[in-house]
Amino acid sequence: NAIYSQPSEWVVQLWRNSPYCKGMTIKPIPFAVDINRFCEVRPANERNQVFVYYKSRNPNEIQFVLNILQKYGIGCKLFQYGKYIETEYLTYLQHSKYGIWVGRHESQGFAVEEALSVNVPLLVWDVKSMNQEYGFNYADIPATVLPYWDDRCGEVFYEGGEFESKLRIFLSKLDTYRPRDYIVEHLSPDVCENHLIKTIKEIGSNSQ
């Protein structure tokens, strides 16, 4: 009468495929985003900053992105995972009109979700495999930067050659994205609490 939880569906599939987890009931149960702390304090038309978030990817890839932004005359602040203070990140989000994300696989991706919760659209260089994490030697296991995402959140690409064209599309549609709406609908405390309660009730009904 047990359910084992993981933060998102792709991680559930990873463990279901493990020989150590045969017959186990594993389900995705995400943690909630603090939507009251990570909130929009000024409308998009009053925000003028841009940031690039970098996490465990080949340094050549982040340099490639920075070079393209320089070509377009786009100034930005670089946030590198593990090397910033959360309050600094939150303050910058509240002044940002958009962000560009160059990350590795995420079981849930809190920093991504916190940006979206502040209603900051993102252009994301996603991954297809865990082996794209720089400095590690993972097997070719399907993975993603974005376990929780839809079209309201921004744009996604997978190859460096796509970046420049995706950037133009992203900027042309910047006023149409509504990332906070997605987070409130899928990852707010009430939604996550109800999901957990429903899962617990399933355990009880299956045991009868």
C-alpha positions, 0 to 999 in steps of 0.5 A: 500500500505504498506509492513512491514519489518523484518530482516529475514524470520524466524522473518517474520513467527513469526509475520505472526503467531501473531493475531495482524498482520493478513492481514499485508504484512511482508517481510524480508529486511536485513541490509547490512554488512560493507564488507569494514570494516569487510574484510580479511586483511591476508590469512587464512594460516597466521592466527593462533588464535581461538575465542569462541563467547558466547551469552545468553546461559546456562553457562554449555553449554559454559563450556562444549565447553571450556572443549572439546577445552582444551581436544584437546589443542586448546587455544581460546579467549572468546567474551561474548556478551555485554562485548567487544569493537567492534574494539577489536573483529575486530582485533581478527577476522583478526587474527583468522583462525576460531571461535566457536559460542554458541549463541541464536536466532538472527533476523539477527545476525550482529556479526556472519555476521561480522565474516563471512565477514572477511572470518572466518569460524564458527562452530555454536551451533545453537538453534531450539527455542527462549526458549533456550535463558538463563535467559528468559522465551520465549514460544517454538517458532521456531528460529535460530542463523543463518538466513543467512548461507550456507555450505560455512560458516562452520558447524552447530550442535544442541546438545552438544553430536554432538560437538566433532564429528562436531569439527573434521569434521570442522577442516578437512574441514577448508581450503574449506570454503569461508564465505566471498563469501556468505556475499558479494553475499547476504548481501553486501550494493549493494545487500541489496540496490537493494533488498530494491528498488525492494521491494519498486517498488513492493508496487508501482506496487501493488497499480496501 
